[in-house]
Amino acid sequence: MAAIIYKITPRAAWLAALAEGVFCGAPVDLADGFIHFSAADQVRETAAKHFAGLTDLLLVAVDAEALGPALKWEPSRGGALFPHLHGPLDPAAAIDAVELPLGPDGRHRFPEQIP
């Protein structure tokens, strides 16, 4: 089975990427020089740390292997390896993009397949 990585992004940014045929990332991605992704076991913490309380977000799933050598697993939080895409993302590479709503407790509600 393919390794799936995830990007949390505002809906408007993803819709713009679909229209333009390219996703260059959020301001933090542009500042860092790569697009930040998370593995399935990292994405909940990413949401809590960087997207707390934010609404109108999408969770975009991408096949990591399809990104080729531009995808690098690099140390980040506490030395954990995170997937970073050094270059733009073709939105056609997305396997899925689903809503990431807030639950009554203020935390994001992830699809069941995310551990």
Contacts in CASP RR format, 6 or more apart in sequence:
PFRMAT RR
TARGET T0000
AUTHOR 0000-0000-0000
METHOD contacts of the structure
MODEL  1
MAAIIYKITPRAAWLAALAEGVFCGAPVDLADGFIHFSAADQVRETAAKH
FAGLTDLLLVAVDAEALGPALKWEPSRGGALFPHLHGPLDPAAAIDAVEL
PLGPDGRHRFPEQIP
2 63 0 8 1.000
2 64 0 8 1.000
2 65 0 8 1.000
2 66 0 8 1.000
3 39 0 8 1.000
3 63 0 8 1.000
3 64 0 8 1.000
3 65 0 8 1.000
4 40 0 8 1.000
4 61 0 8 1.000
4 62 0 8 1.000
4 63 0 8 1.000
4 64 0 8 1.000
4 95 0 8 1.000
5 37 0 8 1.000
5 38 0 8 1.000
5 39 0 8 1.000
5 61 0 8 1.000
5 62 0 8 1.000
5 64 0 8 1.000
5 71 0 8 1.000
5 83 0 8 1.000
6 37 0 8 1.000
6 38 0 8 1.000
6 39 0 8 1.000
6 40 0 8 1.000
6 43 0 8 1.000
6 59 0 8 1.000
6 60 0 8 1.000
6 61 0 8 1.000
6 62 0 8 1.000
6 114 0 8 1.000
7 35 0 8 1.000
7 36 0 8 1.000
7 37 0 8 1.000
7 38 0 8 1.000
7 59 0 8 1.000
7 60 0 8 1.000
7 62 0 8 1.000
7 89 0 8 1.000
8 38 0 8 1.000
8 43 0 8 1.000
8 46 0 8 1.000
8 47 0 8 1.000
8 50 0 8 1.000
8 51 0 8 1.000
8 57 0 8 1.000
8 58 0 8 1.000
8 59 0 8 1.000
8 60 0 8 1.000
8 100 0 8 1.000
9 23 0 8 1.000
9 25 0 8 1.000
9 26 0 8 1.000
9 57 0 8 1.000
9 58 0 8 1.000
9 60 0 8 1.000
10 26 0 8 1.000
10 54 0 8 1.000
10 56 0 8 1.000
10 57 0 8 1.000
10 58 0 8 1.000
11 56 0 8 1.000
11 57 0 8 1.000
11 58 0 8 1.000
11 99 0 8 1.000
12 56 0 8 1.000
13 23 0 8 1.000
13 25 0 8 1.000
13 26 0 8 1.000
14 23 0 8 1.000
14 58 0 8 1.000
14 60 0 8 1.000
14 91 0 8 1.000
14 97 0 8 1.000
17 23 0 8 1.000
17 24 0 8 1.000
17 89 0 8 1.000
17 91 0 8 1.000
18 91 0 8 1.000
21 90 0 8 1.000
21 91 0 8 1.000
21 92 0 8 1.000
22 88 0 8 1.000
22 89 0 8 1.000
22 90 0 8 1.000
22 91 0 8 1.000
23 35 0 8 1.000
23 88 0 8 1.000
23 89 0 8 1.000
23 90 0 8 1.000
23 91 0 8 1.000
24 30 0 8 1.000
24 35 0 8 1.000
24 87 0 8 1.000
24 88 0 8 1.000
24 89 0 8 1.000
25 35 0 8 1.000
25 88 0 8 1.000
25 89 0 8 1.000
26 36 0 8 1.000
28 36 0 8 1.000
28 50 0 8 1.000
29 35 0 8 1.000
29 36 0 8 1.000
32 84 0 8 1.000
33 86 0 8 1.000
34 72 0 8 1.000
34 84 0 8 1.000
34 85 0 8 1.000
34 86 0 8 1.000
34 87 0 8 1.000
35 84 0 8 1.000
35 85 0 8 1.000
35 87 0 8 1.000
35 88 0 8 1.000
35 89 0 8 1.000
36 46 0 8 1.000
36 82 0 8 1.000
36 84 0 8 1.000
37 62 0 8 1.000
37 64 0 8 1.000
37 71 0 8 1.000
37 82 0 8 1.000
37 83 0 8 1.000
37 84 0 8 1.000
37 85 0 8 1.000
38 45 0 8 1.000
38 46 0 8 1.000
38 82 0 8 1.000
38 83 0 8 1.000
39 82 0 8 1.000
39 83 0 8 1.000
40 114 0 8 1.000
40 115 0 8 1.000
41 115 0 8 1.000
42 77 0 8 1.000
42 80 0 8 1.000
42 82 0 8 1.000
43 59 0 8 1.000
43 110 0 8 1.000
43 114 0 8 1.000
44 108 0 8 1.000
44 110 0 8 1.000
44 114 0 8 1.000
45 77 0 8 1.000
47 100 0 8 1.000
47 107 0 8 1.000
47 108 0 8 1.000
47 110 0 8 1.000
48 107 0 8 1.000
48 108 0 8 1.000
51 57 0 8 1.000
51 100 0 8 1.000
51 108 0 8 1.000
53 102 0 8 1.000
53 106 0 8 1.000
55 101 0 8 1.000
55 102 0 8 1.000
57 99 0 8 1.000
57 100 0 8 1.000
57 108 0 8 1.000
58 97 0 8 1.000
58 98 0 8 1.000
58 99 0 8 1.000
58 100 0 8 1.000
59 97 0 8 1.000
59 98 0 8 1.000
59 99 0 8 1.000
59 100 0 8 1.000
59 110 0 8 1.000
59 111 0 8 1.000
59 114 0 8 1.000
60 94 0 8 1.000
60 96 0 8 1.000
60 97 0 8 1.000
61 94 0 8 1.000
61 95 0 8 1.000
61 96 0 8 1.000
61 97 0 8 1.000
61 98 0 8 1.000
62 89 0 8 1.000
62 93 0 8 1.000
62 94 0 8 1.000
62 95 0 8 1.000
63 93 0 8 1.000
63 95 0 8 1.000
64 71 0 8 1.000
64 83 0 8 1.000
66 93 0 8 1.000
67 85 0 8 1.000
67 89 0 8 1.000
67 93 0 8 1.000
70 85 0 8 1.000
70 86 0 8 1.000
70 87 0 8 1.000
71 83 0 8 1.000
71 84 0 8 1.000
71 85 0 8 1.000
71 86 0 8 1.000
72 83 0 8 1.000
72 84 0 8 1.000
72 86 0 8 1.000
73 81 0 8 1.000
73 82 0 8 1.000
73 83 0 8 1.000
73 84 0 8 1.000
74 81 0 8 1.000
74 82 0 8 1.000
74 84 0 8 1.000
75 81 0 8 1.000
75 82 0 8 1.000
76 82 0 8 1.000
98 111 0 8 1.000
100 108 0 8 1.000
100 109 0 8 1.000
100 110 0 8 1.000
101 108 0 8 1.000
101 109 0 8 1.000
102 108 0 8 1.000
102 109 0 8 1.000
103 109 0 8 1.000
END
